[in-house]
Amino acid sequence: MSRYIRTLQHPVIARLSLIQLISYFGTWFSQVAIFSMLVEFKADAVLIAITAATAMLPAVVLAPIIGIVIDRIPFKRLMTTLLIIEIAMTTSFTLINSISLIWILLLLIFIRSAASSMLFSAEMSLFPKIIEGDMLKNTNEIHSIIWSFTYAAGMAAGGVVTYYLGYDTAFLIDAFLYTIALFILLGLKLDLEIHEPKQTHIQMLKSGFAYLKGNQKILHLIFLHASLGLTSFDALVTLLADFQYKELIAVPLAIGWINAIRATALMIGPFFIGRWINTQNLHYFFILEGAAIIVWSQVQFDFYWALVALFGVGFFTSTLWSQTYLMLQEETEKDFMGRVISYNDMFFMLSNIITALFIGYTSKWGLTLEEITFLLGIGFIAAAIYYLWFRKKYL
C-alpha cells in the first residue's frame, strides 16, 4: 500500500488517477443499463455479442490513426476533446427506446468507445514519458486497481439504479460524471516538452509499422498481452443472467453483482501478488488464471457458488494485465510510444471482440455456457506455454 501512496504523490499521476476513477466509474455504471436494455428489447445472443464487440471495435480499426493523433496532439488538448465527445454520446443513449433503433445505439457506442480508447492510449503513452522503473510499474497497477474498483462499484451501482430508476437516469448520471472529470482535467499542469513532429501523417504511419516489423520482441509482447482479451465476459455474463439466473434475481441486478464480485477480486489481487509477479514466474499466473476459469465453468449452474469461483477468476487478471503492459512499455522507444500502445490496444481489443463473438455464436450453435467458459480457461493454459517459449527465446 505504501508504494502506491508514494506514487500518487506525483501531482500528474494523482490528478489523472482521479480522472480515471470518475470516468471509468461512469462507463461501467451505464454498461449495465445498455445490456439490461438489450435484454428488455428481447435481443438474441448474437446481437448481445455484437453490441459487446462494437464497444471494442474502435481500438482495432482506428489504431493507426489513434497512434498518430497521440504522438502529434498535446495531451491536455486531446483529453479535453475526448471527454466532451464521451459526454455527448452518453447523453444521446437516452434516444434509444426500441430494438428498431439498435443501429443508432451501435453507432453511439462506437463513437464513445473510440474516444475512450484514444483517451486510455494517450494516458498509457504519457506515463513512460514522465516516470520509469518501479514507479511506472506501480502506476500501471494503480490503473488496474482503479479500473477494477470502478468496474465493481460502477456495475453494482449501475445495476441498482437501472433496476429502480431506469436506463435514461443511468445514462444521464454517467454523462454528469464525465463532466466532473472534464473540470478536473482543466486544472492539470503538465510540464512536458513538446516536439513538433518532423514527419507527415503518412510517414509516421509507415515508420510505426516499420518499427513494429523490426522489433519481433515487441510484437510477441503485444500478442501476449492480447491473451487477456479472453476475460472479455460481458456477453457471457449477460447470457448467464438471462438463461441461468433470471428466475432467482432480476437481470440488471444479476449482471451488476456478478461483475461487481469479479471486479472486487480484480482490485484486491495486485495488493497481494503485485510485488511477487515477474518475468521468471509469469507463466504460473497464466496457469492459475486458466484453472480459475475452468473451476468457474463447473459451478455456473449455482449463482452463489459461481460468484465465489468468479472471485478467483478476477484475482489474477489485473496483475497479469499490468505486468504484460509494463514489459511492453519498457521495451518501446519513447518516440514510438503512442503508436505502439495504440497497436497493442488494437490487438487486445481484437482479442476481446473475437472472444465476445465466440461466446455469442457458439451459444447459438448449441454449446453450453459451461463448455464455452471451459474453452476460455484452456486458452490461458496455451498462453502460459506461449510465454515459456517467448522467455526462452528473448529473455
C-alpha positions in Angstrom: 0.0 0.0 0.0 2.8 2.5 0.9 4.3 2.1 -2.6 1.0 3.2 -4.2 0.7 6.2 -1.8 4.3 7.3 -2.7 3.4 7.0 -6.4 0.2 9.1 -6.0 2.2 11.9 -4.5 3.3 12.7 -8.1 0.8 15.6 -9.0 0.2 14.4 -12.6 -0.3 10.8 -11.6 -2.6 11.8 -8.8 -4.9 14.0 -11.0 -5.0 11.6 -13.9 -5.8 8.8 -11.5 -8.7 10.8 -10.1 -10.0 11.4 -13.6 -9.7 7.7 -14.3 -11.6 6.9 -11.1 -14.6 9.2 -12.1 -14.7 8.5 -15.8 -14.3 4.7 -15.5 -17.0 4.5 -12.9 -19.4 6.3 -15.2 -18.5 3.9 -18.1 -19.3 0.8 -16.1 -22.3 2.5 -14.5 -24.0 2.8 -17.9 -22.8 -0.5 -19.2 -25.3 -2.4 -17.1 -28.0 -0.1 -18.4 -27.0 -0.9 -22.0 -27.1 -4.7 -21.7 -30.2 -4.7 -19.5 -31.9 -2.6 -22.1 -31.0 -5.2 -24.8 -32.5 -8.0 -22.7 -35.6 -5.9 -22.2 -35.8 -5.4 -26.0 -35.6 -9.2 -26.4 -32.2 -9.1 -28.2 -30.8 -12.5 -29.0 -27.3 -13.9 -28.1 -25.7 -12.8 -31.3 -27.0 -9.2 -31.1 -25.8 -9.0 -27.5 -22.4 -10.3 -28.6 -22.3 -7.8 -31.5 -23.1 -4.9 -29.1 -20.2 -6.0 -26.8 -17.9 -6.3 -29.8 -18.9 -2.8 -31.0 -17.5 -1.2 -27.9 -14.2 -2.8 -28.6 -14.1 -2.3 -32.4 -12.7 1.3 -32.5 -9.4 0.3 -30.9 -9.0 -2.2 -33.7 -10.0 -0.3 -36.8 -8.7 3.1 -35.7 -5.4 2.0 -34.1 -3.1 3.5 -36.8 -5.0 6.8 -36.6 -5.1 6.8 -32.8 -1.4 6.3 -32.5 -0.6 9.2 -34.9 -3.0 11.5 -33.1 -1.5 10.7 -29.7 2.0 11.4 -31.0 1.1 14.7 -32.6 -1.6 16.5 -30.4 -0.7 17.9 -27.0 -2.0 15.6 -24.2 -4.3 18.0 -22.4 -6.0 19.4 -25.5 -6.6 15.8 -26.7 -8.0 14.7 -23.4 -10.4 17.6 -23.2 -11.8 16.9 -26.7 -12.3 13.2 -25.9 -14.1 13.8 -22.7 -16.5 16.2 -24.5 -17.2 13.5 -27.1 -18.0 11.0 -24.3 -20.4 13.4 -22.7 -22.3 13.9 -25.9 -22.5 10.3 -26.9 -23.6 9.1 -23.4 -26.4 11.7 -23.3 -27.5 10.5 -26.7 -28.1 7.0 -25.4 -31.4 8.3 -24.0 -32.7 8.5 -27.6 -32.9 4.7 -27.8 -36.3 3.3 -26.9 -36.8 0.2 -29.1 -34.9 -2.6 -30.8 -35.5 -0.8 -34.2 -33.1 1.8 -33.1 -30.3 -0.6 -32.4 -28.2 0.6 -35.3 -28.2 4.1 -33.7 -27.2 2.6 -30.4 -24.3 0.7 -32.0 -23.1 3.9 -33.7 -23.2 5.9 -30.5 -21.3 3.1 -28.7 -18.7 3.0 -31.5 -18.1 6.8 -31.3 -17.9 6.8 -27.5 -15.6 3.8 -27.4 -13.4 5.4 -30.0 -12.9 8.4 -27.7 -12.5 6.2 -24.7 -9.8 4.0 -26.5 -7.9 7.1 -27.5 -8.1 8.6 -24.0 -6.8 5.3 -22.5 -3.9 5.0 -25.0 -3.0 8.7 -24.5 -2.6 8.1 -20.8 -0.7 4.9 -21.1 1.6 6.6 -23.6 2.2 9.6 -21.3 3.2 7.7 -18.2 6.5 6.2 -19.6 7.5 9.7 -20.7 7.4 11.2 -17.2 8.2 8.2 -14.9 10.0 4.9 -15.2 11.1 1.8 -13.2 9.2 0.8 -10.1 7.1 4.0 -10.3 5.9 3.1 -13.7 5.1 -0.4 -12.5 3.2 1.0 -9.6 1.3 3.4 -11.8 0.2 0.5 -14.1 -1.0 -1.4 -11.0 -2.8 1.7 -9.7 -4.5 2.0 -13.0 -5.6 -1.6 -12.9 -6.9 -1.2 -9.3 -8.9 1.9 -10.3 -10.3 0.1 -13.3 -11.2 -2.9 -11.1 -12.7 -0.8 -8.3 -14.8 1.3 -10.7 -15.9 -1.9 -12.6 -17.1 -3.3 -9.3 -18.7 -0.2 -7.9 -20.0 1.0 -11.2 -21.6 -2.3 -12.2 -23.2 -2.7 -8.7 -24.5 0.8 -8.6 -25.5 0.8 -12.2 -27.5 -2.4 -11.7 -29.4 -0.9 -8.7 -30.0 2.4 -10.4 -31.1 0.8 -13.7 -33.5 -1.6 -11.8 -35.1 1.2 -9.7 -34.8 4.3 -11.9 -34.4 3.1 -15.4 -32.0 3.4 -18.3 -32.3 7.1 -19.1 -31.4 8.1 -15.5 -28.3 5.8 -15.6 -27.2 7.4 -18.8 -27.6 11.0 -17.5 -25.8 10.2 -14.3 -22.9 8.8 -16.5 -22.8 12.0 -18.6 -22.6 14.1 -15.4 -19.7 12.1 -14.1 -17.8 12.6 -17.4 -18.4 16.4 -16.9 -16.9 16.3 -13.4 -13.8 14.5 -14.9 -13.6 17.3 -17.6 -13.4 20.0 -15.0 -10.7 18.2 -13.0 -8.7 17.9 -16.2 -8.8 21.6 -16.8 -6.6 22.0 -13.7 -3.9 19.6 -14.9 -0.4 21.2 -15.1 1.8 19.1 -17.3 5.4 20.2 -17.8 6.2 18.1 -20.8 8.4 19.2 -23.7 6.5 19.2 -26.9 8.4 18.1 -30.0 6.9 19.2 -33.3 6.7 16.1 -35.5 9.0 16.3 -38.5 7.2 13.6 -40.4 3.8 13.7 -42.2 0.9 11.6 -41.1 1.7 9.0 -43.8 5.4 8.9 -42.8 4.5 8.4 -39.2 2.2 5.6 -40.2 4.9 3.9 -42.2 7.6 4.4 -39.6 5.3 3.0 -36.9 4.7 -0.2 -39.0 8.4 -0.4 -39.8 9.3 -0.1 -36.1 7.0 -3.0 -35.2 8.2 -5.1 -38.0 11.8 -4.7 -37.0 11.1 -5.5 -33.3 9.8 -9.0 -33.1 10.1 -9.0 -29.3 7.6 -6.1 -29.1 5.2 -8.0 -31.4 5.3 -11.0 -29.2 4.7 -8.9 -26.1 1.6 -7.4 -27.8 0.3 -10.9 -28.6 0.9 -12.0 -25.0 -1.0 -9.0 -23.6 -3.8 -9.7 -26.1 -4.4 -13.1 -24.4 -6.0 -11.2 -21.6 -8.9 -10.5 -24.0 -10.1 -14.0 -23.2 -11.5 -12.4 -20.0 -14.0 -10.4 -22.0 -17.0 -11.8 -20.2 -19.7 -9.1 -20.9 -21.6 -11.3 -23.4 -21.1 -14.4 -21.2 -22.3 -12.7 -18.0 -25.4 -11.3 -19.8 -26.3 -14.7 -21.2 -25.8 -16.3 -17.7 -28.1 -13.7 -16.2 -30.7 -14.3 -18.9 -30.5 -18.1 -19.2 -29.5 -19.2 -15.7 -30.3 -16.7 -13.0 -33.3 -14.6 -14.0 -35.7 -16.8 -12.0 -33.6 -16.1 -8.9 -32.7 -12.5 -9.4 -33.6 -9.7 -11.8 -31.3 -9.5 -14.9 -29.9 -6.0 -14.2 -29.1 -7.0 -10.6 -27.5 -10.3 -11.7 -25.3 -8.5 -14.2 -24.3 -5.9 -11.7 -23.5 -8.3 -8.9 -21.6 -10.8 -11.0 -19.4 -8.1 -12.4 -19.0 -6.4 -9.0 -17.7 -9.6 -7.4 -15.3 -10.2 -10.2 -14.1 -6.7 -10.2 -13.6 -6.7 -6.4 -11.2 -9.5 -7.0 -9.5 -7.6 -9.8 -9.0 -4.7 -7.4 -7.7 -6.8 -4.5 -5.4 -9.1 -6.5 -2.5 -6.6 -7.1 -2.2 -5.8 -3.4 -1.4 -9.5 -2.7 0.5 -10.7 -5.7 1.7 -7.5 -7.5 5.1 -7.5 -5.7 5.7 -11.2 -6.5 5.0 -11.4 -10.2 8.0 -11.1 -12.5 9.3 -12.3 -15.9 10.6 -15.5 -14.3 7.3 -16.7 -12.9 4.7 -15.1 -15.1 3.7 -18.4 -16.7 2.5 -19.7 -13.3 0.0 -16.9 -13.1 -1.4 -17.6 -16.6 -1.9 -21.2 -15.5 -3.7 -20.1 -12.3 -5.9 -17.8 -14.3 -6.9 -20.6 -16.6 -7.5 -23.0 -13.8 -9.8 -20.5 -12.0 -11.9 -20.0 -15.2 -12.2 -23.8 -15.6 -13.4 -24.1 -12.0 -15.9 -21.3 -12.6 -17.3 -23.2 -15.6 -18.1 -26.2 -13.4 -20.2 -24.3 -10.9 -22.0 -21.8 -13.1 -25.3 -23.7 -12.5 -25.4 -22.3 -9.0 -25.5 -18.5 -8.7 -23.8 -18.2 -5.3 -21.0 -20.8 -6.0 -20.4 -19.1 -9.3 -19.8 -15.8 -7.5 -17.2 -17.5 -5.3 -15.5 -19.0 -8.3 -15.6 -15.8 -10.3 -13.7 -14.1 -7.4 -10.9 -16.5 -8.1 -11.0 -15.7 -11.8 -10.6 -11.9 -11.2 -7.9 -12.3 -8.5 -5.1 -12.9 -11.1 -6.3 -10.8 -14.0 -5.2 -7.3 -13.1 -1.7 -8.3 -12.2 -1.3 -10.2 -15.4 -2.6 -7.2 -17.3 -0.2 -4.7 -15.6 2.8 -6.9 -15.8 2.5 -7.6 -19.5 1.8 -3.9 -20.2 4.9 -2.9 -18.2 7.1 -5.3 -20.2 5.8 -3.7 -23.4 6.3 -0.1 -22.2 9.8 -0.8 -21.0 10.7 -2.3 -24.4 9.4 0.6 -26.5 11.3 3.7 -27.5 9.6 6.9 -26.4 9.3 8.4 -29.9 7.1 5.4 -30.9 5.2 5.0 -27.7 1.9 6.4 -28.8 1.8 4.2 -32.0 3.0 1.1 -30.2 0.5 1.5 -27.4 -2.4 2.0 -29.9 -1.3 -1.1 -31.8 -1.2 -3.0 -28.6 -4.7 -1.8 -27.7 -5.8 -2.8 -31.2 -4.7 -6.4 -30.8 -6.0 -6.5 -27.2 -9.5 -5.3 -28.3 -9.4 -7.6 -31.3 -9.0 -10.4 -28.9 -11.9 -9.1 -26.9 -14.1 -8.9 -30.0 -13.2 -12.4 -31.1 -14.0 -13.6 -27.6 -17.3 -11.8 -27.5 -18.3 -13.2 -30.9 -17.1 -16.6 -30.0 -19.4 -16.6 -26.9 -22.4 -15.4 -28.9 -22.1 -17.7 -31.9 -21.0 -20.8 -30.1 -24.0 -20.3 -27.8 -26.3 -20.0 -30.8 -24.7 -23.1 -32.3 -25.5 -25.2 -29.3 -22.5 -25.2 -26.9 -23.4 -24.7 -23.3 -22.2 -21.7 -21.4 -20.2 -24.2 -19.2 -18.4 -25.6 -22.3 -17.7 -22.1 -23.7 -16.2 -21.0 -20.3 -14.1 -24.1 -20.1 -12.6 -23.4 -23.5 -11.7 -19.8 -22.4 -9.8 -21.3 -19.5 -7.8 -23.6 -21.8 -6.8 -20.5 -23.7 -4.8 -19.3 -20.7 -3.0 -22.6 -20.4 -2.0 -22.1 -24.0 -0.8 -18.5 -23.2 1.4 -19.9 -20.4 3.1 -22.3 -22.9 3.5 -19.4 -25.4 5.2 -17.2 -22.7 7.6 -20.1 -21.8 8.6 -20.2 -25.5 8.9 -16.3 -25.6 11.0 -16.3 -22.4 13.4 -18.9 -23.7 13.9 -17.1 -27.0 14.0 -13.4 -25.9 14.7 -13.2 -22.1 
